[in-house]
Amino acid sequence: MSDARVARRARSSWGARERIGALARVAGRHAPFVVVLGTGIVLRGLVLVAYQPSLPFRNKDPYAYLERAISMSPEGSYHPFLYPVILKPFLLAGAFPLVTVTQHLAALATGVTLYALLRRFGVGAWLAAVGAAPVLLDGYQLAVEHQIFSETFFELFAVTGLAVLTWNRTPSWWAVAVSGFVLGIAPLVRFTGLALVPAVLLYAAARRIGWARLAVLAAAVAVPLLTYATWFKTETGSFALTNRNGFYLYGRVASFADCRRVPVPSDERVFCPDRLESKPGRGLFKAGLPRRILRDPSYNDRAGSFARRMIRAMPERFVAAIAADLARYVGPREDQDFRKWRFPRHVGPRDRRHVPAGMHVRFRMSPRLASPLRAWQQNVSLYGPLLGALVALGLVGGLIGLLAKSSSSLGPETSLFALAALGLMIFPTVFAVYHFRYSIPVIPFAGAAGALGAHVTFGWLESLRWRRRSSSTPTGNPNRGTAA
């Protein structure tokens, strides 16, 4: 072997060792997150093997999403249309099993983005890893990712939009435009994304990014929403994001509506509880409305008018219903509908009843893997009180940071994530009703808000301690040392 070849091999070997060493040093600096991320990757691999090609469709939403993806029409849909558009290429390519794979990858990307952003803000490696851990490790988050639900892509769009906006204290024009556009897309995946807009505009005002940038941000958010509304009008005749908002609001008031107490026009009396075949329950689809009405968008305006009439007449009941639902986010889970979102112990032929006609899906399960996954889910999740504590910590930390009135304070960023989490909790309780699944999109924002709140609060307490020490140091003799 020639000396030149030996030298080249030696240089190549040395270069490989250098790259491995560099990766090891990077992993060492971010060791807590590497453990969290690695655990998240392993868990998702187990889920993919345990349940193929996805969790069984025991909810009507997967059927509705797939039906819309097949027909490419928003007619009759109660959901925004972007998620079916995302599903369409998988169906055309005959790659339905890759939907859940992609959703798991999207969740991992969301976790990595949150960690990188928290480190960018100056949060320590351990605390940043804790902030990103909920979206990577929560057992119910894993289950929703492995179902035909829109939450995972919504989380990715929303977190990416906030990350682009907040990466620099004064975002560039391009960052403002891209962030606004991505945040404008989020409500087209899940309507609750509209709750992020006030938090984002308040953040922009608190960071004083300037009126021009604020205008660009607002316009960028509006562009996809207005484009969608225009397209929706061509398809349905309604210039709106949906022609079912009145129905959802009716679902909010159905449990306390009283036509004996509130005068109702004759064309709205069809919504009176005493006219229905069954006693109204919680939410639109348990309100007892006949299917012919639920399927007919011409009733939407009347349903909305009826709901607003009840809210004006009985605001105290409306507020009480909202407060009760908000409490369910942060309360114990004994009385909630979370059990239906557990990993199933078995699958069978009945699980095909919500598969659209023409789709050939055979659900398979590995019992050996299902049991440990279910155990993980029962023990590792953002339990209601913990969710409330993280959001509260973010709100407190944001207030502390804002009162500091320092350009280096993280008050605006902490408040942004806390208000985003709070907005995602409030929106469904005002315009619909609480369901456990609605708590899933709150997870990444609550985790980041809690980590930022802890970082700001610890920093504030440390500054107080330092000030007390400084004020107690004798200054009479300049040559005297500091008291211990």
Secondary structure, DSSP 8 states (H G I E B T S, - for coil): --HHHHHHHHHHHHHHHHHHHHHHHHHHHTHHHHHHHHHHHHHHHHHHHHEESSS---SHHHHHHHHHHHH---TT-SS-SHHHHHHHHHHHTT-TTHHHHHHHHHHHHHHHHHHHHHHHTT--HHHHHHHHHHHHH-HHHHHHHTSS-SHHHHHHHHHHHHHHHHSSSS--HHHHHHHHHHHHHGGGT-GGGGGHHHHHHHHHHHTT--HHHHHHHHHHHHHHHHHHHHHHHHHHS--SS-S-HHHHHHHHHTTT--TTTS---GGGGGG-GGGSSS---SSGGGS---HHHHT-GGGHHHHHHHHHHHHHH-HHHHHHHHHHHHHHHHS-STTSGGGGGS--S---GGGGTTS-TT-----EE-HHHHHHHHHHHHHSS--HHHHHHHHHHHHHHHHHHHHHT-TT--HHHHHHHHHHHHHHHHHHHHHS---GGGGGGGHHHHHHHHHHHHHHHHHHHHHHHHHHHHHTS--S-TTS----
